[in-house]
Amino acid sequence: MSVYVITGAARGIGAAMVQQLSAESSNTIFALVRSKSTLIYTPASNVHVVEIGEIGDSESYASTLEKVVKDVETKANKVDVLINNAGVMHGDSPRGYVEGDGKLKQFLKDMNENWEVNVLGANITIFAFLPLLLKSSDPKAVTLSTGLADLEFTRAARFAATAPYSISKAATNMLTAKWAYAYPEIKFLSLSPGYVDSLTRERNDQEKAIDAYLVGEFRKVKPTFNGLITTKESAEACLDVIHHLTREQSGDFLSHHGSKDWL
């Protein structure tokens, strides 16, 4: 039996992971969600849905997780795989802040929001579940990142947008490496899920235009890039990378292909 804890599991990639993992009846999945009201699937009998509220308030989130960890310990006694999927994506390019309204004030707001959830939130989650991970015979702690946090990809694509988000995820990648060398008995990984269509509704014209622009920009790096993949495709690919994660890869930053191909 494998025990999984997945944050951000109400919808998107997290929900797809829960659904795929729960198809194996021997798995036990703890799906951590902000609110059960946002759930887009009916949980299987081996899925425990746990409300954790907002991750952006670090002290409150840490306190909430203390209770969650006790519940997981009572029901499963260990955690084999922790997947830090919860995250936010706020922000513009540096030029956008300089030329826009609010300027530095808006930049600091976006930076703080991305930092609180993507960096501190992920770190708090690892802290909380560390004792249960150490009870596993093959523990893994995975934090979802993005190819937009890769310096070489950013330079190749000449991509200035989403600065606060990309910066926070670059910090998350370093966080993963530090944990990996502090706890070599656990396999840590930063994992980019690809360019994923995580919306649960039809895209509007503006969103379609943005997607078309991004696909064009990304084809500068990978001419064969076909565009968005589904949450199901992303989750399946990510879980395959996680299942085959080796000791030598611990602390690394990989894509859903298990490589440095971010698209």
Salt bridges, closest charged atoms under 4 A:
GLU54 OE2 - ARG34 NH1 3.94
ASP71 OD2 - LYS75 NZ 3.30
GLU73 OE2 - LYS135 NZ 2.98
ASP80 OD2 - LYS78 NZ 3.19
GLU99 OE2 - ARG95 NH1 2.82
GLU113 OE1 - HIS90 ND1 2.68
GLU113 OE2 - LYS109 NZ 2.72
ASP138 OD1 - LYS187 NZ 3.06
GLU152 OE1 - ARG155 NH1 3.72
ASP197 OD1 - ARG203 NH1 2.51
GLU202 OE2 - LYS208 NZ 3.54
GLU207 OE2 - ARG201 NH2 2.67
ASP211 OD2 - ARG203 NE 2.24
GLU217 OE1 - LYS220 NZ 3.01
ASP240 OD1 - HIS244 ND1 3.27
ASP252 OD1 - LYS260 NZ 2.94
ASP261 OD2 - LYS222 NZ 3.01
ASP261 OD2 - HIS257 NE2 3.99
